[in-house]
Every structure is written in C-alpha cells, then in structure tokens.
Amino acid sequence: MPGRLKLQLLSLVLTAAMTFSIVCLFIGPNIVFQHLQGSASRWATSIHSNIPVRGILPAGSLLPEPTSTPQTPQYTIDAVLTPASHLITGHEVCQIPDLPDQELHFYLFSASTLTNPIQIQDVQMNLHSVPFRVANGELIIPNLKKGNPISLDITFSTSVPAAPTRLGEFSGVWSLDYWYPILAVRSDNKWIGRPVPQNFGDPFLMDLASYTIHFRAPAGVHWYASAVPNETKSLASGENLTTWGPSLLRNFALFGSSSFQERTFQLNPETSVQVVGQEKSDIDQLFNLTQQTTHFYQTAFGALTTKVITVIVMPSQTVYAHEYPNLALLSRDTLSWPTSSHWITHEIAHAWWFTEVGTYKALHPWLDEGLAEYSSLLAEEAIDGKPAYQSTIKQDWTLFSTSKSYSPHSSGAPIEAGGLTMDTPYSSFSDDATYYQIEYLRALLMYADLRQSMGDTAFFAFLKDFYNKNQQKTATPESLMQAMHDVSPANEQLLKMWIETPNAVLIDTVTSRFQ
C-alpha cells in the first residue's frame, strides 16, 4: 500500500477514534478514552497575527503568558531526503484531540538563508483536500469545528540549501532543523504569529508534542537526532529507513554525515552521552569536559529523563553554537576560541534548561539562556575552582555596568540598553549585542546576585525546585518566581527587581552588591 494512502487511512481512522472517545467522556469512564488513545498510538506506530513588536516595557510588567495546548499534539511524519536536489519531501499527520479554534495555524520556520524553505502542496482531512493558505510564514487551515478532535495530513517539501546555515548541507554534514510545519502557540485565545527571524538568537515557539518519525535517506549517512532510533532498515533502493518515537519533544531535529565518528559514556543507568564529530581530535578535545560537565549538572540540578544527549562538532563556518532537544551543537571554529569551554558547557546546559525545562524562547529568551549561561559559570567553578568563578563575575560585571557588549561577535563594543528590562521579547531586539547584554549577561549576574543573597544551600535548592517542578513542562517567569517563593520568600523581591527593572536603573541599584 503506498505510504500516502496509509497516512490518509491513518488520518481517517484516528479522527473517528478521537470523535468516539469524546463521546465516551460523557457516557462512560475515562478509561475508555485512554484505551482508545493507546490503541490509536500503537496502530500509528505499526504503520509507520505575528508576535507584536513590543516596545520597552515599563517596570513592574511581565508579558502575557501563552496557554499551552491543553492536550499533547501528535506528529507522525514520513519523509524522504533526496540529496541530489537538496530536498525533503514528506507527509505529516498531526492529531489534536480537542481543536482550540475554528482554524489551525502552523509555523513554517525559516532557519536558513531561504525566506520560505517549506512549501505546502496539500492538506487533507478524512481523505479529502481542504482549503488552506500560507501567509507571514504560517500555514493556516480555516473553517474547522472548534472543540472537535482533528487529524490533518499535510504534504510538504523543504529545500535544504548547500550552505553553512542552521538548515543546510555543508562540508559533508546535513543539518535538518525546523524542517516541517510546527503547530503554532496560543495566547489570550489567539494564535501567536510566527516570530520573524533575525541573524541572531532563537526566534522559535512550540509546545511539547509526541513525535513519530519515519525518515528515508541514502545508506552510509550516520544520523543523530532528538530521539533514540527504534530501528534502521536497509532498502533495495540503496537507502535506509530509520524510525524514531513516539517521543515527547518540543521539536525534532537530525544531523547526518558519512564521516561522523563518536565516543560514548554512561551518565547514569538511564542516560548515555555521545560526543560526535568528523575529526577524532575534536571528539577527544571535548570528551573529558563533556563528562565533567554533565556529571556536575546532574548533581547540581537533577537527572534527565532522556535516554541520550548528543554533543556534535559541526564544520567550521557553521552557526557557532546552538541547541535542540537532546542535541548540543558547536562549530569547529569555536574549539580554538579562548572562550571555547564556556560555549561548550553552555550548550550542554540546555539539556536541562530547554530540553527538560522548556520555555517559549521567542517570548522569554533569558529564561533558558540565562540559566544555561550561569550553569556554564557553575561548571567553571566546579572544574577550575572558586577564584575562576570570581574572576569571571568581575569581568562580566565590568562589561555590564559600563554598557559594553557581551556578544562573542562584538565583545567590549559600546551599546545602549538603558531602557530595557530583562523580560523583553525577541522581536524587540534589533542587534545581537543588545540581545546578549540583556538576555545572557544580565541574567547571569542576576543568578550570581541571588546566590550571594541566599547562600549556597538555599540557592541550589531553588534551582532544583524549579527544575523538578517544571520537567517536561513549559516554564514561565511566574514558574521561576513560584520556585523562589517556595524556597526563599525573602528573596522574591530581589528576583522581581532583576526581571522587571529597566537596565540603567538596575545598574545604579545593584552596583554596591558587586563591589
């Protein structure tokens, strides 16, 4: 049976099953619905309005919070990579048990130099094509029945540039991220429009979802992904078919090369860590630091739920450092930087602060970037000692208090950020120097100040409380405030001041605390 027909039949059966399950909620116990959901999942496995550009926020204000999708969406994606044409073609079945609106929005993220790398050919429901439109980087399906379960079959294709971009193929490595339509996030009973990407930062929004991926690509390419593969089958065509999931993730990325090598160690009985690259010397350079860092983070914050973390050295000239669920990426260029260990440990920290404790990155960049940044400093302290920590804090405070850039691309350059608060959305920044100053450096100094005020025992209890209560959830600034309230109410106002006070006022207020 052709793959497309299988997906269409799956869409029809799942829609009927979910409709019946809603009825069962009214006529029988919840266990009926749970049984049908489990059956649908096993059957699926067997077959294979923009974010407003907000201005400077007044002191004392926080952004309105999105409301996570009340149920977990399920993605089942069948895709084929054709290297000769640099093209991914695929079918995505997205199941939503309870439709929150009369129309659905999906983000078509542009994580590369291409303006619109994802093209939509068809959208079907119950084996019939339905109207759709593409606008402002979004796929929009109108005229739906709010409150009903729905299963959509989306036919799409994604161009993969031959370039050192996030989505791209370069120096023998395929970098496939944000390569499929992703269900949009909602706030105030409306869909939040897709953030507009700039040449810095992470303009992404997504909710936790269940992913099952069937991916066909030429044999000989070794793939590392956001989940552990279930199986890989050799096909008569000379391709491999690899299956992942179902896995609970924020998004699904994968990276492949015929020249990838790896070294692996066991972080704990449940989680292993892979260090991957094209050169053995690069892997050896990272290996000990990765071991030390992951063991420290596990002790300081808590265990991971994932089976594997993968640290990948990407080719030179690619994006210098970034994270995806269970993946930490670094350009080979960064290994020769004086600050290389800082960025390595920062990206590894995202396994805790983004993969496990998720955030809406485009709305609150500081919430995971600041924790990853301070975690890197804690790793430096654990490995190199307290004097190294204190020396770094002194240097960082000098940059911050004199309004000098913290960006790795323009370190020390003068910037103007006096009116900004820390809880400023991605869309309000126009350059990376200001972005790093507010979302990375200011957040790092906030945690250093909180630690000084609270003492080590309470401070690390605060981080663990925040981590444990928000694993496999989407955390918000209110979640962080709640953790502080639970552990050290006396420091709530200090935390609030760091989050909400305009930069210039904050510097005057806390200067004595860093002298």
N, C-alpha and C positions, 0 to 999 in steps of 0.2 A: 504494500500500500504506500503510495507516495507520502513523503513527510508532511507536505502541506495539508493533505486530506486528513492525516492522523491528527494534526493540530486542530483542524476545523471540527472534527468529530469530538475531540477532547473539549473544545470550547463549548459545543452544544451540550454534551453530557454534563459538564461541570456547571453550566448555567442552570440546567434542570435540577441538578442535585442541590445546588445552593438555594434555588427557589423553594424546593420542597423542605429544605432544612429550616427556612424562615417560618414556614407554616408550622413545622413541628415545634417551634418555640412556643406556640400558642396552644397546641393540643397535647403536648407530651413533655416529658422531662428533657433537660438539656443534653442528656447523654445521647439522645437520638441525633441531634445536630453534630455532636462531637464525633460520633461514629461515622456519619456521612462525610464529614470533613476529612477524617483519616482515610476513608476508602478512596475519596477523590484524589488525595495526595499520593497514595500508593499507586493508583491507576495511572496518574500523570507520570510518576517516576518510571513505571514499567514501560511506557512507550516513548518513551522519550517525551490680567492687569499687572505689569512689571513691579519689582521692588521699587518703591518710590525713592528718588534720590533725596534722602533726608538731609536737612541742614544740620548745623551744630545743635546738639540737644542741650536744653537748659539743665543746670544742676538739679539733681533730685529726680530725674526722669529715666525710665527704662523703656526699651522698645516693647511694643505689644507682642505677646508670645504667640507663635503658631500653635494650633491644636493638632497634635499628631493624629494621623488616620486612626480611627477607633478600633480598627482591626488590621491584621497584618496582610498587606497585599502579597500575592504570589506571582512570581515571574517564572515562566518556562520558555526558554529561548533556544531555538535551533538555528545555528549559524554556520556559515562556511567562509573561510578566508581564502581568497584567490590572489596569491602573491603577484602574479603577472600583471594584474590590473589594479593592484593595491586596493582591493575592495572586499568588504564584508557584506554578505547578503544573508538575511535572516527573517525568521518569523518569531514573533514574541506573543505568547499568550499571557495576558495579565488578568488575574482574577481578583475581584474586590467583593467581599461578602455583603457589604452594605454601601451602596452608592451615596456619597455625601452631597451630591449636587445634580442638577439636570444636565450638566456637561462635565466632561473629563478633560484635564489638562496634563500633558506630558512635556517635560523639558527635553529639548534637543540641544544638549550642551555642546558648546564649541570650545574644546580644549586644545585646539591647534591653530595653525595659521589660516585654516579654511574657515570661512564665515559660516557656512551651513554644511558640515560634513555628513549629516544624517538626512537622508531623503526618505519620504514616506510614499510607498507605492499603493497601499491598500489597507483598509481597516474593515474587518468583518466581525459580525456578531450573529450567532446562530446560523452560520454558514452563508450569510448574506452580507454583501458590502453595505456599509453605512456611510453617510456623509461625514467629511472631516475637512479641516482647513489647517494650514500651517501659517503662523504669524508670530513675529517677535521671538523667534527661536522656540516656539511651542507647537506641539500637535494638539489640536482641540477637536473633541468629538461632541457635538451638540445633540439636543433633543433626546435625552435619556430619561429614565424613570428614577427619580430620586428615591432612595430607601430600598431599592431592589438590589439583589446580587447581580453581578455582571461579569462576563468573561469576554475579553476582546482579543482578536487575532490581528496583530499589526505586522504587515510586511514592510521591511525597511532595508535600506542599503547604506553603508557608511564608507566614505572614501578615506583611505589611510595615506596621508602624504608621505613621500620619501624625504623626510626632514627630521631634525632632532627636536621635534615638538612632543608634547605630552602624548597626543595621539599621533603616532607616526612610526615609520620604519627607518632606521639609521644605523649604519655600521654593523649590519647583521642582526639587529635586535628589533623585534616588533613590540611596540608599546601601545596596548589597546586599553584605553580607559574612557569612560563615559561614551561608549560606542553604540549604545542602544537607547531607545526612549525610556525615560525615567519618570514615574508618576510624580506630579507636582506636589508641593506642600501647601497647606491651607492655613489661613489666619483670619479671624473675625468672620467666619463662614464664607470666605472667598479664597480662590486660588491665588497664591503669591506668584507673580510673574517671574520668569527666568531671569536671574541676575545677569548683567551684561559683563562678560569677561574683559579684564584688562591684562597688561603684561606682567602682572604680579598677583600673588595671593591665590586664594581658593574661592572662586565665586559659585559655590555649589550648595544646593539644598536637596535633601532627600530624607525619607523616613525609612526606618528599619523594615525589611521585607524578606520573604523567603525566595531563594533563588535556586532554580534547577537549570543547568546549562549543558547543552549538547553542542560541542564545537568541533568542526571538521577542518583540518589543516594538513599541509604536507608532512609526511613522515620525516623524522630526523630533527624536527624542531622540538626542543625541550621547553615545556610551558610551566610557568609558576603563576599561581592565581590567588585570588582572595579566599579560596577554599581548597581543601584537600581533594584531589580527584578520586572518584569512585572506581573508574576503570578507563583504560585506553584500548581501543580495538584497532587492529590493522585492517584496512580495507583494500579490496582488489585494485582500486584506483591509484594506489600508492600514497594514500592519505591515512591519517589516524583520526578516529572519532573518540574524543575524550568527554567524559561526563562528570559534572560536579553537582553536588547537592542531593536533596534540598538542604540549603544552609541559610541561616539567619544572618543577613548582612545589610549594610547601608548601601552598598553598590558592589558591582562585580568587575574587577579589572584583571587582566592577564598579560604576561610578558613572556616572550619566547625568543629563543635563539638556538641555532645548531651548535654554537660554540660555548654555551653556558656550562660551567662547572660548579660544584657545590661542596661545602663541608657542613656537617650537621652535628648538633649536640642536643642533649635532652635537658630542657629547662626544668621539667618536673615529670612525673609519670604520665601526665596527660598532654603535655605540650612540648614539641620539639622546635628548634630554631635552625633555619637554613641560611647560610651565607653564600651568595651566588654571584658569579661574575664571569667574564670572558678570560680573565688572566688569573692564574693561580696566585701570583704575588699579591694581587689586590685582595683576594679572599683571605690569604694569610695575614695581611695587614689589618683586616677588620676583625678577624676571628676572636682574638683574646678580648678586645674591647667590647665586642658584642656579648661575649659570655659574662664578663664582669657587670656590664650594664643591665642586662636582662635579669640576672640574679638579684642585683640590688633593687631594681624596680619591683620585682615580685615580693621582696621582703618589705619594702617601704610602703607599697600601695595595696598589693593583694595579687592573687593568682588570676591568670587569664582563663577564659572559657574556650578559647580556640585550640585546635589541635596543632597548629603550626604557625610560626611567624617566619617570613622570608625577608632578608635584607639583600637587596640587589644593587651591585655596582653597574650602573648604566654607562654607555660610551661617553667619551669626552664630548663637550659641546651640547649635551642634552640638558634639560632642566636640572639645576644643581642639586635640589633636594625636595622631595615631596612624598606624601603618604596616601595609601589607600587601605581599605580593610585588610589587616593581616600582612601588609606589604610596606616596606620602607625602602625608598629609592634614593640613590646618591649618584651624581655624575662622577666619573673617574677624575675629572678636574679637581673636585673638592678634596681628594685624598692628599694632594700636595699643598693645600691651604694651611696656614698656621692655625686656623680655627677648625680643622677637619674633624677632630674628635668631638667638638661642640655640635656640629651638624649631624654627625653620626648618631650621637646619643639623643639628640633632639628628635630625629625621625623615628628612632626605636621607641621613644616615649609615646609616640602616637598609637602604639598598640594598646596602651592603657587609656590615653586621652584622645580619643576619636573612635577607634575600633570598639573598645569595650564601653566607654562612657561617651556616647555620641553627642554631637552638637549640631546646631544649624549654623554652619561655618560662615555663610554669607551675612548672617544677622549679628552674630556674636563671635567674630574671629578670635578675640582674646581668650575665649573660654577654653578652647583646646590648645591654641598656640602658646598662650601664657603658661599653662601647666606643663606643656612639653618643654618650653624654654627653661622654666625653673627646675623641672626634673633633670634636665641636662646639667644644670649647675649643681644639683644634689649629687649626680653621678660623679662630677668632677671632684666634689668634696670627698665622696666615699673612696675614690681611687687615688687622688693626689693629696688629700688632707685639708684641714680647715684653713690653713694660710692661703691655699689656692682659691678656695671659695671666697675668702675675704678680699683677696686681691681683685678678683673678677667683679665683685659687688662694687668696690671702689671705682674701678674703671667704668662700669656701667652707670653708676650714679653721676659721674662726671659728664658722660655723654648726655644723659637725660636732663640734668639740671642746667646745662649750658645749651640745650636745644641743638644738639649735634646728632647727625644721622646714625642710626644703628643698623641700617641696611648693609648686607655684605657687599653690595654693589656701589655704595657711596658712603662708606663709613667715615664719620667725622665731618661730613659736609653740613653747613648750617641749614636748619629747617624752621618752619613756622607752624607750630601746632598748639599754640597757647589756648585757643578756644575750644579744643576738642575734649570730649570725655572718652573714657575707655570703651564704653558700650556704644561705639559708633559703628554702623553697618558698613560692609564692604563697599557699597555703592557710593558712600560719601567721600571716599578717598580718590585722589587723582594721581598720586605718585607713590612709589614703593617706600621712599624714605620716611614719609609721614606715617604710612601704614605700619612699618616696622617699629617706629618710635612708640606708637600708641598701643598696638595690639601685641607686640612681643616684649619690648623693653619695659614699658610701664607695668605690664602685668608681672614680669619677673621681679621687679622691685617691690611690687605690692606683696608678693608672697614672702620676700625676704623681710619686709617690714612686719608682716603678720607673724612670722616665725619669731622675730625678735620680741614682739609684744607678748606672744602666747607662751613661749618656751617650747622646747623640742617635743616634750611629751604630748601636750595638747595640740600642737601644730600637726604632728604626724597622725594623731588620732582624727583630726579634722579632715586631712586628705583621705585617710582610709574610710572614714564615714561617708564622704562624698562619693568615693569610688564604689564602695559596696552597695550603696543605696541607688546608684544610677547605672550599674552594669546592664548592658543590653537595653538601655533606655536612651532617650534624647534629653540631655541635661540642659538647663537654662540658668541664667544668673540667679533666679529665685531658688533653684536647686542648691547652688553654692551657698547662698545666704541661709538656707534651711540647715545645711550641714554645720555652718558656723553657729547658728542658734542652738543646735543640738549639743555641740561640744563646748563652745566657749561664748556664751551670750555677751559677755563683757567686751568682745572684740567685733560685734556686729557693726557698730558704727564706724569703726576703722575700715572694715571691708567695704561698707557702703560708700564711705568717703572716697576711697581709691577708685571705685567703679564710676561714681557719678560726678565727681568734681572736675571742672574744666582744668586743663593741663597747667596753665600759668598759676592759677590759684593753688592747685595741689602742690606744685614745686615749692611755693612760699610756705605752705603749711607743714610740709614734711622735711624740709631741709635740715632742721636740727636733729632729726631722727637718724640721719645718715652721716653726721659729723662726729 
